Amino acid sequence: MRATQVARGLGWTTAAALVNVLAQVAFTAMLARQLEPAAFGLFAMAGIALRFTSFFAQWGTFETLVQAPALRPGMVATALAVG
């Protein structure tokens, strides 16, 4: 893979992440205007809980299963429970 391909891919990835963040900020701002403060607080707490669980889901448990030379008992069940 050439450096220009890597740079182009990095640019697209960065642009996609930026668009994602801007869309989330716009959506959150619209909800803040539409919901009561208590309802928006509940929404914010649920958002934090979802972000926290998605952090754990991206720990690489499934990648570990793919790269493991041999699966031990319980590895698949643990990966499914965590991820």
Backbone as a ProteinNet text record, in pm:
[ID]
protein_1_A
[PRIMARY]
MRATQVARGLGWTTAAALVNVLAQVAFTAMLARQLEPAAFGLFAMAGIALRFTSFFAQWGTFETLVQAPALRPGMVATALAVG
[TERTIARY]
84.8	0	89.3	60.1	142.6	101.2	193	168.3	51.5	34.5	-77.1	-211.9	-216.9	-340.1	-371	-268.4	-286.8	-334.2	-272.3	-311	-453.9	-491.2	-627.1	-728.7	-696.1	-784.5	-797.5	-686.5	-689.8	-775.4	-766.1	-848.5	-996.8	-1034	-1175	-1224.6	-1141.7	-1180.9	-1200.5	-1110.4	-1121.5	-1245.5	-1271.7	-1390.3	-1518.5	-1522	-1640.1	-1661.5	-1553.4	-1565.5	-1613.3	-1563.6	-1605.4	-1753	-1798.4	-1940.4	-2026	-1980.1	-2052.7	-2066.6	-1959.1	-1962.4	-2054.4	-2045.3	-2130.4	-2278.3	-2308.7	-2447.4	-2498.1	-2413.7	-2453.8	-2477.3	-2391.7	-2408.8	-2537.8	-2564.7	-2687.4	-2810.9	-2807.4	-2920	-2943.3	-2835.4	-2847.1	-2900	-2856.2	-2906	-3055.2	-3097.5	-3239.9	-3322.8	-3272.4	-3344.5	-3349.3	-3242.1	-3238.8	-3346.4	-3375.1	-3478.5	-3618.6	-3634.2	-3766.9	-3812.1	-3718.5	-3754.2	-3751.5	-3824.3	-3816.5	-3679.7	-3634.4	-3502.4	-3488.9	-3592.5	-3584.5	-3572.9	-3649.5	-3644.1	-3509.8	-3457.6	-3327.2	-3216.7	-3227.4	-3130.7	-3131.8	-3251.1	-3262.4	-3199	-3223	-3161.3	-3008.8	-2957.7	-2812.5	-2753.5	-2821.4	-2772.1	-2773.3	-2877.5	-2883.1	-2771.9	-2743.1	-2634.3	-2499.6	-2477.2	-2351.7	-2341.9	-2451.9	-2451	-2423.3	-2483.1	-2458.3	-2314.7	-2258	-2116.9	-2026.2	-2056.4	-1973.6	-1977.5	-2096	-2104.8	-2043.3	-2053.8	-1990.1	-1838.6	-1786.7	-1643.1	-1597.7	-1672	-1636.6	-1658.3	-1757	-1784.3	-1673	-1594.5	-1487.9	-1350.9	-1348.7	-1221.8	-1147.4	-1210.2	-1141.1	-1159.6	-1269.9	-1289.9	-1308.8	-1380.9	-1402.9	-1274.7	-1195.6	-1067.9	-975.5	-983.4	-903.8	-945.1	-1074	-1120.6	-1069.6	-1068.9	-1023.7	-875.3	-797.2	-652.1	-605.2	-691.4	-649.9	-616.9	-502.9	-467.7	-564.2	-616.4	-713.2	-809.3	-936.4	-1035.4	-1048.5	-1036.1	-1056.2	-1204.3	-1250.2	-1393.2	-1429.2	-1540	-1587.8	-1545.2	-1448.9	-1402.2	-1511.3	-1583.6	-1688.3	-1802.3	-1840.7	-1949.6	-1909.6	-1785.1	-1738.9	-1737.4	-1691.8	-1689.1	-1830	-1923.7	-2060.7	-2123.5	-2090.6	-2147.2	-2089.8	-1962.4	-1898.3	-1928.1	-1921.2	-1933.6	-2070.1
-117.2	0	123.4	214.1	333.6	438.5	530.8	636.3	724.6	744	828.4	761.5	629.9	558.5	566.1	553.1	562.3	702.1	803.9	941.7	969.6	919	938.4	867.2	745.4	671.9	740.6	792.4	865.7	990.6	1059	1177.4	1145.1	1036.9	997.5	954.5	882	838.3	957.1	1054.3	1174.5	1253.9	1266.6	1339.6	1271.2	1139.2	1064.7	1081.7	1077.8	1096.8	1237.7	1336.9	1475.1	1494	1436.9	1446.5	1377.8	1265.1	1192.7	1277.8	1341.2	1424.7	1544	1608.9	1724.4	1685.2	1570.3	1523.7	1493.9	1434.8	1406.1	1534.3	1634.3	1761.5	1829.2	1827.9	1888.8	1816.2	1684.8	1606.7	1634.4	1639.4	1667.3	1807.7	1904.1	2041.3	2048.9	1977.2	1977.9	1913.6	1804.3	1740	1828.7	1901.2	1989.9	2097.1	2139.8	2241.6	2181.4	2055.4	1994.3	1931.2	1879.3	1804.8	1893.8	1850	1914.4	1884.3	1966.1	1940.7	1801.3	1753.8	1620.9	1511.4	1523.8	1423.6	1428.5	1548.5	1559.4	1502.7	1522.5	1463.2	1312	1256.2	1110.3	1063.4	1137.9	1107.5	1113.3	1215.4	1229.1	1113.7	1072.4	959.6	829.9	810.6	691.3	694.7	813.1	826.7	791.6	833.9	800.5	649.9	587.8	442.9	369.1	415	350.3	367.8	486.2	508.8	418.4	406.6	324.3	178	127.2	-12.6	-34.6	64.1	47.5	49.1	120.1	117.1	-25	-93.9	-231.3	-325.5	-296.8	-383.2	-376.4	-270.5	-253.4	-293.6	-372.4	-416.4	-518.1	-572.6	-666.1	-811.6	-843.5	-982.8	-1073.6	-1026	-1110.3	-1123.9	-1018.2	-1026.7	-1127	-1131.1	-1227.7	-1369.9	-1392.8	-1526.3	-1565.7	-1472	-1501.9	-1535.1	-1465.3	-1483.7	-1595	-1646.4	-1751	-1879.2	-1941.4	-2065.2	-2179.6	-2181.2	-2283.1	-2219.6	-2251.4	-2196	-2283.2	-2219.5	-2290.2	-2286.3	-2378.4	-2377.4	-2244.7	-2190.5	-2067.2	-1939.6	-1948	-1826.2	-1761.1	-1842.8	-1789.3	-1731.4	-1802.9	-1754	-1623.3	-1612.3	-1489.3	-1374.2	-1399	-1294.2	-1248	-1340	-1301.4	-1225.4	-1262.3	-1192.6	-1051.4	-1034.7	-903.8	-816.5	-872.5	-791	-792.9
0	0	0	-87.8	-98.2	3.5	27.4	126	84.2	-45.9	-90.3	-63.4	-77.6	-46	102.7	183.6	328.3	365.8	309	339.3	294	177	128	217.5	257.6	347.8	483.1	533	659.9	647.5	534.5	511.7	510.1	440	435.9	573.2	646.4	780.4	873.1	864.8	946.7	909.6	780.1	734.9	781.9	775.6	820.5	970.6	1048.3	1192.2	1224.9	1151.7	1173.5	1140.1	1029.9	994	1099.1	1150.2	1254	1379.5	1421.9	1542.2	1521.5	1406.4	1379.3	1375.8	1318.9	1316.2	1456.6	1540.2	1678	1757	1736.8	1806.2	1760.7	1631.6	1579.6	1632.6	1634.2	1685.1	1833.1	1909.8	2052.4	2076.6	1999	2013.4	1980.7	1876.5	1842.4	1952.8	2008.7	2118.7	2242	2268.5	2384.7	2373.1	2250.7	2230	2239.7	2204.8	2197.7	2329.1	2407.3	2528.4	2651.8	2752.3	2883.5	2943.6	3038.6	3097.9	3160.5	3228.1	3290.5	3184.7	3077.5	2971	2899.2	2878.6	2813.7	2902.4	3033.1	3125.9	3119.5	3109.6	3095.3	2965.2	2857.8	2729.2	2739.3	2807.1	2821.5	2902.2	3008.2	3088.3	3006.6	2927.3	2842.6	2738.2	2684.8	2588.3	2648.2	2772.3	2840.2	2861.4	2902.5	2923.5	2792.3	2682.7	2553.7	2508.3	2527.4	2490.8	2572.9	2701.1	2789	2747.2	2716.2	2675	2536.6	2447.9	2316.9	2328.4	2428.8	2455.1	2487.1	2571.6	2605.6	2487.8	2405.8	2291.1	2187.5	2189.7	2091.2	2146.9	2250.2	2308.6	2224.5	2125.1	2038	2075	2141.4	2180.9	2059.7	1958.5	1840.4	1758.4	1753	1683.4	1752.6	1884.4	1959.7	1925.3	1909.6	1872.1	1734.3	1642.1	1506.5	1505.8	1586.6	1585.8	1677.6	1762.3	1856.1	1779.2	1811.3	1741.5	1774.4	1896.6	1936.9	2037.2	2023.8	2114.6	2238.4	2353	2479.2	2515.1	2597.5	2636.5	2703.6	2662.5	2722.1	2652.5	2559.8	2493.3	2409.5	2334.3	2247.1	2332.3	2435.3	2522.1	2589	2632.1	2695.7	2596.2	2475.6	2373.8	2339	2330.5	2301.1	2416.8	2539.7	2655.4	2667.3	2640.5	2654.9	2535.3	2416.5	2296	2241.8
[MASK]
+++++++++++++++++++++++++++++++++++++++++++++++++++++++++++++++++++++++++++++++++++

